[in-house]
Amino acid sequence: MLAETICSAVSAAGLGIAAITAYRRRFLAAARIAAYALVPVGLVMTGAVEWLAETAFSPVAWAGFGVLGVAWLLFMTTRAVERRRGGTPRKDRRERKGRQEGRPAVEPSASAPSLGAGERATAKPADDFSDIEAILKKHGI
């Protein structure tokens, strides 16, 4: 009962501020303030505030939140360990199986690495700056 009264008062105050803002000819801001002011009343009318008040004082609900927290902590811990290892468990099993059978970890159909990056390193350093100089001259710098 107290929560509903507080929500109604907050909404009334927000709508008053929205009216003052609209009086100052700031209609977009007034509409935004009115939207925020109507949220508490909407929550009261849907029963969300009553449900939240019942949940806040329920030990079973807090135990449920604790279980959810433990589940989240376990999930995040396993992800951190997986990332630290550097791969997914399935990928690790495939690599170990390949090493045990004497096969390489790389697929036989894998293509050879391209050597296109090496050609670029042979270019003259002056060529790299010619484009930049042309742009600077174009702009008069």
C-alpha positions as a Python dict, from the first residue, in 0.01 Angstrom:
ca = {
    (1, 'M'): (0, 0, 0),
    (2, 'L'): (282, 238, 86),
    (3, 'A'): (469, 155, -235),
    (4, 'E'): (163, 236, -446),
    (5, 'T'): (121, 571, -272),
    (6, 'I'): (487, 659, -325),
    (7, 'C'): (468, 561, -694),
    (8, 'S'): (157, 774, -741),
    (9, 'A'): (324, 1074, -574),
    (10, 'V'): (635, 1036, -789),
    (11, 'S'): (421, 1019, -1101),
    (12, 'A'): (221, 1326, -1001),
    (13, 'A'): (540, 1521, -935),
    (14, 'G'): (685, 1410, -1269),
    (15, 'L'): (373, 1514, -1456),
    (16, 'G'): (388, 1853, -1281),
    (17, 'I'): (747, 1899, -1394),
    (18, 'A'): (644, 1795, -1747),
    (19, 'A'): (367, 2059, -1744),
    (20, 'I'): (612, 2330, -1638),
    (21, 'T'): (855, 2218, -1908),
    (22, 'A'): (579, 2231, -2170),
    (23, 'Y'): (481, 2579, -2048),
    (24, 'R'): (840, 2686, -2129),
    (25, 'R'): (783, 2565, -2488),
    (26, 'R'): (1018, 2265, -2459),
    (27, 'F'): (766, 2011, -2581),
    (28, 'L'): (1005, 1728, -2668),
    (29, 'A'): (1163, 1735, -2323),
    (30, 'A'): (816, 1763, -2165),
    (31, 'A'): (696, 1454, -2352),
    (32, 'R'): (1004, 1260, -2240),
    (33, 'I'): (954, 1364, -1876),
    (34, 'A'): (586, 1267, -1895),
    (35, 'A'): (680, 927, -2031),
    (36, 'Y'): (919, 867, -1740),
    (37, 'A'): (657, 997, -1495),
    (38, 'L'): (394, 751, -1617),
    (39, 'V'): (616, 444, -1564),
    (40, 'P'): (560, 413, -1184),
    (41, 'V'): (181, 438, -1222),
    (42, 'G'): (189, 178, -1499),
    (43, 'L'): (390, -57, -1279),
    (44, 'V'): (137, -15, -996),
    (45, 'M'): (-156, -77, -1230),
    (46, 'T'): (-3, -397, -1373),
    (47, 'G'): (71, -536, -1027),
    (48, 'A'): (447, -541, -1075),
    (49, 'V'): (503, -330, -762),
    (50, 'E'): (298, -568, -547),
    (51, 'W'): (484, -868, -690),
    (52, 'L'): (817, -696, -627),
    (53, 'A'): (722, -615, -268),
    (54, 'E'): (622, -977, -207),
    (55, 'T'): (944, -1100, -365),
    (56, 'A'): (1163, -867, -162),
    (57, 'F'): (1044, -1018, 166),
    (58, 'S'): (1038, -1383, 55),
    (59, 'P'): (1331, -1601, 170),
    (60, 'V'): (1255, -1856, -105),
    (61, 'A'): (1288, -1585, -370),
    (62, 'W'): (1624, -1474, -227),
    (63, 'A'): (1742, -1836, -224),
    (64, 'G'): (1641, -1856, -590),
    (65, 'F'): (1841, -1543, -669),
    (66, 'G'): (2136, -1703, -489),
    (67, 'V'): (2107, -2019, -699),
    (68, 'L'): (2093, -1807, -1015),
    (69, 'G'): (2404, -1621, -899),
    (70, 'V'): (2594, -1945, -840),
    (71, 'A'): (2490, -2073, -1184),
    (72, 'W'): (2607, -1750, -1346),
    (73, 'L'): (2937, -1766, -1154),
    (74, 'L'): (2998, -2125, -1268),
    (75, 'F'): (2916, -2036, -1627),
    (76, 'M'): (3153, -1739, -1632),
    (77, 'T'): (3430, -1937, -1462),
    (78, 'T'): (3412, -2215, -1718),
    (79, 'R'): (3421, -1960, -2000),
    (80, 'A'): (3727, -1791, -1851),
    (81, 'V'): (3908, -2125, -1815),
    (82, 'E'): (3812, -2219, -2171),
    (83, 'R'): (3949, -1891, -2306),
    (84, 'R'): (4269, -1925, -2106),
    (85, 'R'): (4323, -2269, -2258),
    (86, 'G'): (4283, -2117, -2601),
    (87, 'G'): (4012, -2327, -2757),
    (88, 'T'): (3693, -2521, -2725),
    (89, 'P'): (3691, -2869, -2571),
    (90, 'R'): (3588, -3029, -2903),
    (91, 'K'): (3883, -2874, -3085),
    (92, 'D'): (4125, -2991, -2814),
    (93, 'R'): (3995, -3348, -2837),
    (94, 'R'): (4042, -3352, -3215),
    (95, 'E'): (4400, -3227, -3186),
    (96, 'R'): (4489, -3482, -2916),
    (97, 'K'): (4335, -3764, -3122),
    (98, 'G'): (4532, -3655, -3429),
    (99, 'R'): (4859, -3645, -3237),
    (100, 'Q'): (4800, -3991, -3092),
    (101, 'E'): (4739, -4142, -3435),
    (102, 'G'): (5048, -3974, -3582),
    (103, 'R'): (4850, -3736, -3802),
    (104, 'P'): (4914, -3363, -3803),
    (105, 'A'): (4663, -3136, -3630),
    (106, 'V'): (4611, -2945, -3957),
    (107, 'E'): (4350, -3073, -4198),
    (108, 'P'): (4499, -3235, -4509),
    (109, 'S'): (4286, -3019, -4736),
    (110, 'A'): (4416, -2694, -4584),
    (111, 'S'): (4554, -2452, -4840),
    (112, 'A'): (4907, -2318, -4832),
    (113, 'P'): (4951, -1974, -4677),
    (114, 'S'): (4954, -1686, -4923),
    (115, 'L'): (5274, -1488, -4965),
    (116, 'G'): (5104, -1169, -5077),
    (117, 'A'): (5210, -974, -4768),
    (118, 'G'): (5581, -1021, -4849),
    (119, 'E'): (5554, -836, -5180),
    (120, 'R'): (5436, -524, -5005),
    (121, 'A'): (5741, -508, -4782),
    (122, 'T'): (5969, -463, -5088),
    (123, 'A'): (5811, -129, -5183),
    (124, 'K'): (6019, 186, -5138),
    (125, 'P'): (5940, 397, -4829),
    (126, 'A'): (5915, 706, -5052),
    (127, 'D'): (5628, 545, -5244),
    (128, 'D'): (5426, 513, -4927),
    (129, 'F'): (5434, 887, -4860),
    (130, 'S'): (5367, 1000, -5217),
    (131, 'D'): (4992, 950, -5177),
    (132, 'I'): (4990, 1149, -4856),
    (133, 'E'): (5195, 1429, -5009),
    (134, 'A'): (4956, 1447, -5304),
    (135, 'I'): (4657, 1482, -5069),
    (136, 'L'): (4831, 1751, -4866),
    (137, 'K'): (4924, 1947, -5183),
    (138, 'K'): (4567, 1918, -5307),
    (139, 'H'): (4443, 2087, -4989),
    (140, 'G'): (4716, 2348, -4992),
    (141, 'I'): (4901, 2222, -4686),
}
